Amino acid sequence: MPKFIYVYHGGTAPKDPAEMEKVMAAWNAWYGGMGDKLLDGGGPVGMSSTVTSSGVAEDGGANPVSGFTIVEADDKAAANKLAGGCPILTDGGSVEVAEVIAM
């Protein structure tokens, strides 16, 4: 079965512990609903750097990554449907979906 990576952009981390608990419960429920399709829950990431032939930029890039997850799905349409339940979408973020090409 094909693997897909979800790359998260945007969203905000709650500062209030009660709100953080609520957000984590939503993520855990979403992960739980995926069952064995969830291969790697991934997680949030720190500020990224962009490496090019002319050097390194430490600004996070044009559309900074905020996290990732790896899933299995029958096809990209099914992966997109699974991503539609992601809690980051209710926080103004987005999910980029791409198939991981086996080599």
N, C-alpha and C positions, 0 to 999 in steps of 0.2 A: 504494500500500500504506500502511496506517495507521502512524503513528509513535507510539511510547510512550516515556515518560520513566520511568526507574528512579530512585527517590529512596532513598538508603541512610540507615539510622538505626542508630546503635550501632556495635559493633565497636571494636577497639583497634589502635593502631599499634604494631608491634613495636619494641622498643628495641635489640635485638641485631641487628647487621648481617646475620648469617647467616639469622636468622629473617625479616628484611625481604626478603632475596633470595628466600626460599622463598615468602613471601606474594605478592611481585610476580610470580613465575613462575606461581603459581596464577591470578592475575588475567589475565596475558598469555595463558595457555592458554585460559581461559574466553572472553576476547575473540576469540582466534583461532578458536575453535570456532563462533563466531557468523557468521563469514564476512562477506558483504555485508549482513547484517542489522544489524550494528553501524554506526551512523551517526556517533556521537560518543562516544568512550570517557569523556568527562567527566573526573572525578577527584575527589579529596577536596576538601572545602571547610573554611574556617575557621569560627570561632564566628559564628553568625548573630545578627542583631538583629531585633526584631519592631516594626514601625511600625504604630501605630493612630492614630485621630483624637485620642487623648489623650496621645500622645507616643511615645517610643522606649524599648523595654526591651532591654538588652544581655545577656540571660541565656540566649540560645539557644532560647527558647521551650519549649513543653511536651514536644516530642519532637524534639530538635535533629537537623538534617540533617548527615550525615557525608560525603555525596558524591552524584554523579548519573551517569547514562549515558543516551544516547538510542539507541533501536533501531527497526527496522521489523519488523513481524510481520503475519501475515494477520488476526489478531484478538486480543482480549485473552487468550483461553485460550492461544494460541501465545506471546504475550508473557510470560504467567505461567510457562509451561513453560521458556522460555529463562532467566527470572530464577531458577528453581529450582536452577541450577548455579552461582549467584553465590558466590564465596569468602567474602563477608561472613557468609553463613549459618552457616559452620563456626566463626565467631568470636563467635557470640551476637548478631549484628546481624540486621536485617531489610531487605527490599526492598519499597518501596511502588511499585505499578505503576499508571500512569494514561495513558490515551490523550491525545495532543496533538491538540486539536481544530483542524482547518484553518479559517481564517477568511478 
